[in-house]
Amino acid sequence: MDFENAAREDLNIYAFGEGLPLDKKWGILVPFASAIRLSNKNHYKIEDANHLTICKPPNKDHPSYYLLLKCLKICMEVKTSNLNLLTSYMFM
C-alpha cells in the first residue's frame, strides 16, 4: 500500500489553504488543489490569509490560529479516547 492510500485510511490529515498571495512577486505559494491533495476531508481555505499567516499566525485572533487550535484539540481528543480504550483493555 502506498503512502497516499495509507494516509487516507489511517491518519487524519489536515490541510490549510491560503486565499491571499504572499506578495506581488510570489503570489500564492501552495494552490488550494495542491494543499488538499492528501487531506482526507479535513481541509480549510482561509480567504484572508497568505502563506506566512497560515504557517505562523500573527496573533491568537487570526483565523488560521483558531483553526489550528481546533484541529489540535480534535487530535488530542481522539488520541486520549484511544489511549483510554487501550488502557481499559489492558487492565481487564
Secondary structure, DSSP 8 states (H G I E B T S, - for coil): --HHHHHHHH---EEEEE-S-S-TTT--SS-HHHHTTT-SSEEEEETT--HHHHHS-SSTTSHHHHHHHHHHHHHHHHHHHHHHHHHHHHT-
